[in-house]
Every structure is written in structure tokens, then in C-alpha cells.
């Protein structure tokens, strides 16, 4: 039976395990610099993000990390899904769809105006899932990012 639970501060190691598994799947393991300490600080102390787990018979088999953003056009907050990942051996059971359904419920319960996320262009299984649920790709938008030295230069 699939259930959901919000992560607590004692789950930082487990959250990091899921982040590393996701990074390996996306062939981006070299980019993970997160630590349990950083996750504890930013997720639980500063409350900048939230995590829910999908659990099969009490075992965490998937996770979603999300936070609030804001739409000026809607005049209200939304939820941005940063990461969603289901362990490979539990895929094909509807758990990814279940996590998205749970996030949609949270979005509605909180009165938020939208639920949105990014997806890598090569991730066809996820794209197919998202489209099957009625999610629309935002093809007319390009994501921009400042990090590292470029961010430091801009901040001067």
C-alpha cells in the first residue's frame, strides 16, 4: 500500500540518498555538493523547501522536494517541484504519478495557483508521464541561471 509522509529533520541522510540517486540517473553525480548539514539548515531550520516521501509498506521508495514560488500574474503563490524521483525497482507502479497527485492536492489545499517543474529534454519516460497527466510544456520559455563565479561577479 502506498502512503505519503512529510520528511522530518531526522531524514536528512535519506533525502541526500535520494538526491544522489537522482543525480546518478541524470548523469550529474559530479554536481552534488549537498550535505546532510546543508539540507538540515536549508530545509528544516530556514524552512526554504519541503520533502514528501512515497512509502510502500512503510519503506520510502520515492521523494519529491518542493518549495513555494510566486506568480505576479495570478497574485498568489505556486509550488515549484525541484526534484521527483522513484527508486528504479519501484517504477511502473504509478508512484511517480502518485507523488504528483499528492503535490497537486497540497497545491490546492494551500490555495496556490499552479504547480510547475522542469524536466530534462532527454527524459522521455518522465515527459510522457507529465503529458499524460495534462501537464503542458512551456516551450516558449528559456531558463537562465547564474551560479558560482558568475553569480559572485554579478553580486558585486
C-alpha positions, 0 to 999 in steps of 0.5 A: 500500500502506498502512503505519503509522509512529510520528511522530518529533520531526522531524514536528512541522510535519506533525502541526500540518498535520494538526491544522489540517486537522482543525480546518478540517473541524470548523469550529474553525480559530479554536481552534488555538493549537498550535505546532510548539514546543508539540507538540515539548515536549508530545509528544516531550520530556514524552512526554504523547501519541503520533502514528501516521501512515497512509502510502500509498506512503510519503506520510502521508495520515492521523494519529491522536494518542493518549495513555494514560488510566486506568480505576479500574474495570478497574485498568489503563490505556486509550488515549484517541484525541484526534484521527483524521483522513484527508486528504479525497482519501484517504477511502473507502479504509478508512484511517480504519478502518485507523488504528483497527485499528492503535490497537486492536492497540497497545491490546492489545499494551500490555495496556490495557483499552479504547480510547475517543474522542469524536466530534462529534454532527454527524459522521455519516460518522465515527459510522457508521464507529465503529458499524460497527466495534462501537464503542458510544456512551456516551450516558449520559455528559456531558463537562465541561471547564474551560479558560482563565479558568475553569480559572485561577479554579478553580486558585486 
